[in-house]
């Protein structure tokens, strides 16, 4: 039971720690950094959503898992709004390119599609 929670915590915390240690943050605005971390946190929330609704997390009853699923879903929506809004504030042309699928980088359409799936 503990091993499952340790693995899930590592799956969420390791990407956050890696992003926090990035030297590229030194040249970014605080809004951009906040938006980026909101996106990372949103992905972490998405990891938990199917396990919560399915009752697959050890130590949580199905009823508590469903209730947590609703709360985590609400937090996920807030994180996605912060992510997209923050990136829009810092770089509207890049957001327009991404949303119109005209970005020269291949990872941009993947991100837009992932946001639509959420």
Secondary structure, DSSP 8 states (H G I E B T S, - for coil): -HHHHHHHHHHHHHHHHHHHT-GGGGGS-HHHHHHHHHHHHHHHHHHHHHHHHHT-STT--HHHHHHHHHHHHHHHHHHHHHHHHHHHHH-HHHHHHHHTT--SSHHHHHHHHHHHH-
